């Protein structure tokens, strides 16, 4: 099974991808992870990617697509994969089609984890981190026993800049503009499966398993 996992920030893609990888024994292919691996291993495309990253620039599609292509040719992906974080745009999706065609493969299903934006904002803005020991809390889902105080070490809790509402809404806007069009792109190819991402991670995973095992094993 060759699967793509789509969803906005806060939808839980990483968590679900790991659970999927464990169940079906196929690798979770995360763009960030394979970029870091390519850099660490000193591969030519990895070194090229590093040159952009060192300048604080986005790694161009040409390099990202090349690294993805190399990863999908590795032995552990022969029986399938879960793409997490790629493609992000329609040009990337079209390039992925070409890569897979060259390998004699095609996408089995695209799973779109869908959550209302306001629920995502609550999820993402509620995180608090201890300044002292780094323990993570959530004001709704895992609150500290005492407001603003870490239960582990007594340190002060703070909200990271990345978790502030203005930043979160900007990330969601970028997702809507750049990545949301992929939903229509894959729907037009009859590959899209919508997953309700508003429940617990266990119930979301149950929904994924039901869809994949009934509709995606072509």
N, C-alpha and C positions, 0 to 999 in steps of 0.2 A: 504494500500500500504506500503510495506516494501522496502525502497529505500536506496541505497548507493550513495554517491557523491564523485567522485574522481577528482583530479586535482592538478597541481603543485602549489608551493607557488606563490601567486600573481594572481591566477586564479579567485579569488573571491568566493571560496566555502562557506565561512562563511556568506557572504551577501546573496548569492543565497539560502542557507539552511534556513535562517531566513524568506525570502520571501516565500519559499515553505511551511514552517511550518505554516505561517499565512494563506496562501491560502487554504491548505488542512486540517488545524487544527489537525496536527499530530506533535509530538515533534521532535525538532532538537536534536539529541544525539551526543554531541561533547565530544571526549575522554577527553580533558583537563578539561572541565566543570564537567564531572561526577567523574573524579578522585578527583578534589578539593572538590566536594560535599561529596564523600565517606569519605575523610579525615576529613572534618568539622563535619560530623555527627558521627564520631568515630566508623564507622562500622569496623568489623574485617579486611576485605580486604583493607579498606581505611587506617587503621593503619599500615598494612603491607606495603602498597604502600608508606606511609609517611616515613617509616624507610629507604627505598631506596632513596627517594627524599632528605631526610635530609643528606644522605651521598654523594649526588651529582651523584647518579647512576641512570641508566635507570630502570624504573619499568618493571620487567620481564613480558613476554607475559602471563604467567599463572595467574598473579594478574590482569592485564588489562582485560583479557578475562573474568575472574570471575566477575569483576565489570560491564563489558558490559552486561553479562548475567543477573545480578541482575536488571540492569536498564531496560532491555527489558521486564522483567516480571512485571514492574510497570503498574498500571491501565491506565495511560494516553497513554501508547504505545500499548494498546490492538487493536486500530484501524489502527495502522501503525506507522512508524518512518522514520526519515531521518538520516542515519549515516554519520557524518562529521568528518573525521580524523581517521576512523577505517573501515575496516582493512587497515594496511599499508604494509603488507607482505602476501605472499601466505599461510604460516602456520597460520597466523591470520584469513585469509579468510576461510580456511578449518575448523578451530575451530568455526568460526561463523556459518558455515553450520550445525555443530553438535548442537550448542546451539539452533538454529532455529528449527531443526528437533525435538529436545526434546520438543519444544513448539508447534509442529504441524504447523510450518510456514515455509515460504521460501522467498527468495529475489524476489521482483517483477521486478525490473530493477536496473541497475548500470549506473549512468550518469557520463560520463567522460567529464569534461570541458577542452577543448584543446586550448592552446594558444602557438604561436611560442616563443621559448626561449628568443629571443632578445626583443620581446615586454614585456615579463615578467621582464627582466632586467630593461628596461626603467620604468615600473610601480613601481618596488620595490626600485630602487636607487634614484628616484626623490623626495622622501619624505624629508621634512625639518621640524624641530620642533623648536618652540621658547624656548630659555633657560629660559625665565622669566615666561611666563604664560602657556606654554605647547601647544599653538595653533599649529595645523598641517597644512602644505601646501604641494603642489606638484608642482615641477618646470614646468611640462607640463600641468597637468589637473586642478590645482588650485594654480597658482603662486602668490606670494606676489606682491603688487603694486610696492614696491621698493625692489630691489635685496638684499637678506640677512637680511631684516628688517621686523619684525612682524607688520602687519597692525593694530593689536588690541592694542598692548602696546608699540611698538617701540623697543622691545628686539631683540637680535641677534638670527638668525636662524642657526641651525646646523644639521648635518647629523648623525644619530645614527650609532654606529658600526654595528648593525644588518642590516642596510640599505646600507652598502658599497658594491661595486660591487664584491669584492673578496668573501665576506661572502655569498652574494646572489647566486653566481655561485656555491659555495660549497653546498648550500642548494638544488639547482636544480640538482646537480650531485647525491646527496644522494637520491633525489626523483626518478631520472632515474634508479638508481641501485636497490633500495629497493621496490618502489611502482609502477613504470611503468609496471613491469611484471604482475600486477593485471589486466591491460587492456586486455592482451592476455588471462589470466586465465578466466575472465568473458566473453570475446568474444567467447571462445570455448564452453561456456555454453549457448550461444545465449541470454545473459542477458544485454550485453553492448549496450548503446546508446551514440553516440558521439555528443557533444554539442560544437558549435563554440563559444569560449570564448573571441574572439577578439573585440567584439562590446561593446556597452554601457550595463550597468547592466540591464536596462529595456528590451533591445532586447535579451540579453542572457536569461533572465527569460521567455520571450515570447516563445523562442525556447524550453526551458525546459517544459513549460506548454503544448505546442503542442505535444511533445513526450510523456510525462507522461499520458496525458488524452486520447491519441489515442492508446498507446502501452503498458501501464504499469498497467492497471486496471484489471488484471486477477483475 
